[in-house]
Amino acid sequence: MNRFSILLCVLLMAGMTLLPAQDKRPAIAFDNQNKDLGKVTEGETIKHVFKFTNKGDAVLEILKVEPS
């Protein structure tokens, strides 16, 4: 019985360390992800605002933005 108890404790402790941590993470959610700008001529300035919110439970940092 003693060996069984020790084995059970070891297995429980190992299982607890292998479980993924419940980390707080940001989660970005866009109102609209696409915008068709139509035909754009060279030199023309185009502006569009993409609205988004942080649906996560940590601070959302935007470090880099690139057009596609």
C-alpha positions in Angstrom: 0.0 0.0 0.0 2.9 2.4 0.8 4.5 1.9 -2.6 1.2 2.5 -4.3 0.7 5.8 -2.4 4.2 7.0 -3.3 3.7 6.0 -7.0 0.3 7.8 -7.0 1.8 10.9 -5.6 4.7 10.9 -8.0 2.3 10.5 -11.0 0.1 13.3 -9.7 3.0 15.7 -9.3 4.4 14.8 -12.7 1.0 15.3 -14.3 0.6 18.7 -12.7 4.0 19.9 -14.0 3.1 18.8 -17.5 -0.2 20.5 -17.7 -0.1 23.8 -19.7 -0.1 26.9 -17.6 -3.1 29.2 -17.7 -1.1 32.2 -19.0 -2.8 35.5 -19.6 -2.5 36.4 -23.3 -3.7 39.2 -25.6 -6.2 38.3 -28.4 -6.7 40.8 -31.2 -10.1 40.9 -32.8 -10.7 43.1 -35.9 -14.1 44.6 -36.8 -13.3 44.0 -40.5 -10.1 42.5 -41.8 -10.3 43.5 -45.4 -10.9 46.7 -47.4 -11.1 46.9 -51.2 -9.5 50.2 -52.1 -10.4 49.8 -55.8 -8.0 51.3 -58.4 -5.2 53.3 -56.9 -3.0 55.5 -59.1 0.7 56.0 -58.3 1.3 58.8 -55.9 -2.3 58.8 -54.6 -2.6 58.8 -50.8 -5.0 56.2 -49.4 -6.2 56.1 -45.8 -8.3 53.5 -44.0 -8.8 52.8 -40.3 -8.9 49.2 -39.2 -10.8 49.1 -35.8 -9.8 46.3 -33.4 -10.1 45.4 -29.8 -8.2 43.3 -27.3 -10.4 40.3 -26.4 -7.6 38.8 -24.3 -6.7 39.2 -20.7 -3.2 40.8 -21.1 -1.9 43.9 -22.7 -1.8 43.9 -26.5 1.3 45.5 -28.0 1.5 46.1 -31.7 5.2 46.2 -32.5 5.2 46.1 -36.3 2.7 46.8 -39.1 3.2 45.9 -42.8 0.9 46.4 -45.8 0.2 43.4 -47.9 
